[in-house]
């Protein structure tokens, strides 16, 4: 189920921000350092940090828990034996289905716009609608 991902600066910056959020937050000096390292303004880093934090709290964390449960239930329905080696691919497929079914809302739009703001400062076009998750 893996996809070929082109590792662009925006992806690397976004992953760095997400890791910092997950580990407790992004202090001003680290935000400044990331902005400098990736050649973007602190404002876009802060905007993405805020958008991602709100999205995680309201949507992503709940979706993650629900996807894990649904994946395990689907993999064991009908008395089938759970196959741990298939779990990651099955979980990814479940998360993709849930994301595709999610209607746009204020949080998803702000996260999209914050991502596009990072991409614009790096010199990349907005993410095409079909590639968003």
N, C-alpha and C positions, 0 to 999 in steps of 0.2 A: 504494500500500500504506500510505500515511501515515494516521495516526490523529489524531483531534482530542483534544488534551491540554489539560486544564484546569490552568493553572499555579498550583498551590497552594503555600503556604509550605513544606510538607514536601518537595515536589519540588525547589524552589529550594535548600533547605538540603542535601538529599541530593546534588544536583549540585555544590554548593560543596565538600562533603566529598570527593566522588569526584575532582574536579579537583585538590584539594590532595593527595590520596593519589597520584594519577598524577604530580604534579610533585615528589614526594619526601617527602611527609608533612605532618602537621599539628602544628606546634609548640603547646605549651600556651597561649601568648598568642593565637595565631590561633584555637585551639579555643574559648577563653574569649570572644573577640570574636564568633565565629560564634554561639555560644550566646546571647550578649547581643543580637545583631542580630535573631535569630529568636525570642527569648523562650522559650528552652528551657534546660534545665540542661546543664552541661558533661558530666555523666555520660551523658546520652543521646547527645550528640555523640561522645564517646569510645567508647561501646558500638557505635554505628553504624560508626565508623571502624575499630574492631577487627574487627567482623563482616565488613565489606566487604573489608578487607585479606585476611583469611583466605579468604573466598570467592574473591576475585580470584586469589590464589596457587594455590588448589587446584582451582578449577573454571573461572572465567570466562576467564582468559588462555588456557587450553588450548582451551576451547570457541571462543573468538574465532579462534584460528589454524585450528582444524579447520573452522569455518564458512567462512572465507575460501577455503580450499582446495576444499571441497565445492562452493561456489558457482561458482568458476571452472571446475571440472571439469564441473558440470552445464550451465553456460552454453556450454561448448565441445564437449560430447559430440556424437558423430555428425558431427564436422567443421564444426560451426557456427562462425561468426565471432563472436568475443567483442565484445559491445556494451557499452562502458563506461558509457553513459547508463542502462543497466538494472541495473548492478552494485549500487548502493546498495539498491534495492528488493529485489533477489534475495537479497542478504546479510541484510537485515532479515528476510525470510521464512525463510531458513535458520536464523537465530538463534532466531526464534520457535518453529520446529519442534523445535529441539534443546532449548530451554527447556521446552516443553510435555512433552517426552518424559523430562525429567529427574526421577527419583524424589526425593522429599523425603529430606533427610538432616540431620545435625546442623548443617552449615554453612548450608544453605538455611533451616532453621527459625530459627537465630539471626539471620540477616539479616532474615527476615520479622519476627521479634519486635523487633529493633532498629528497624526501620522503623515498626512499630506503636507503639513507645515514643515515637518522635519525634512521630508523628501525635497520640498521646494528649496529650502536653504542649502541642501547638499547639491542641488542642480538636477534632480530627478523629477520625472513627471508624476502626477498623482497615481496611486495604485488603481489599476483598472477594476471596475465593479465586480467582475467575475473572479478576481484574485483575492478578494477581501474575506477575512474570517474573523 
